[in-house]
Amino acid sequence: MLVKQILASKETTGVLTLSPDISVSEAVTFLSDKRIGAIVISGDGTTPLGILSERDIVREMGRRGAACLEDDVSQMMTSDLKTCIGSDSANHVLETMTLGRFRHMPVMEGETMIGLISIGDVVKARLAELSMEKDALEGMIMGH
């Protein structure tokens, strides 16, 4: 399965982003309101500058306490982004996420971000693919 197929199967399209100059406190409220675990940080909505995750926030709060909530997200976000493209395989993305210990990856088309996939999206797609393969094999064995 390819990344573009995973994106096509998602219920929502586009990518939610926040500006790099908003406070971490505002980002926390946004994450909570949207019930999401990470947000892409972008100045223009199409060029990813970084990702801010719940994990980034908790790690910094454990280190510095609530004072970090007043920082701009640009100070806390992960800026060394790993991205993928539509023609990448789900297995490649899953391996990259697992090795890098992160759960969200922007999908790029040239210099433009066209989507965001999570490890959950990839696992869901892979399970569906395995289920279809199982059904096909059962059908062949039973002569259908």
C-alpha positions, -999 to 999 in steps of 0.1 A, spaced: 0 0 0 12 35 -8 10 67 12 -13 83 -15 -38 54 -9 -37 60 28 -43 97 24 -72 90 0 -88 67 26 -87 93 54 -120 109 64 -105 144 65 -83 161 40 -58 189 44 -35 195 73 -42 215 104 -13 239 112 -4 265 137 18 295 134 53 293 149 47 324 170 18 313 191 23 302 227 26 266 238 -4 273 260 -25 282 230 -13 251 212 -23 229 241 -58 243 240 -59 237 202 -47 201 206 -73 195 233 -102 211 214 -94 191 182 -86 159 201 -53 154 183 -19 145 196 3 166 173 2 197 152 23 208 122 39 242 127 38 263 95 40 300 87 20 296 55 0 264 60 18 245 33 55 245 43 61 225 75 86 241 99 82 216 126 58 194 146 47 200 182 34 168 199 19 161 233 52 142 240 72 174 233 51 194 257 51 168 285 89 164 283 95 201 286 69 205 314 87 177 333 120 195 328 110 232 334 75 231 348 45 252 337 67 282 327 73 266 293 37 271 284 45 308 278 71 299 251 64 302 214 58 268 198 89 274 176 110 270 208 96 236 216 87 220 183 106 192 167 122 209 137 142 180 122 112 167 103 111 134 84 87 136 55 73 112 29 58 114 -5 27 98 -20 46 70 -38 64 58 -6 52 24 7 34 21 40 61 -3 51 88 23 45 69 49 64 62 25 93 99 16 95 109 53 94 84 62 122 94 32 143 132 38 140 128 76 146 103 70 175 77 94 162 41 90 152 33 117 126 48 124 92 40 152 67 33 141 32 50 163 6 44 170 -31 75 189 -41 79 217 -15 42 217 -6 27 197 23 -4 179 10 -13 157 40 -3 143 74 -3 106 82 0 90 116 13 57 126 -23 48 134 -33 56 98 -5 33 85 -14 5 109 -51 7 100 -43 6 63 -19 -23 67 -44 -43 87 -71 -38 60 -46 -49 34 -38 -81 53 -74 -88 58 -81 -86 21 -51 -109 14 -64 -134 39 -98 -134 23 -83 -138 -11 -62 -168 0 -92 -184 18 -112 -179 -14 -85 -196 -35 -82 -225 -11 -120 -231 -11 -121 -228 -48 -141 -195 -51 
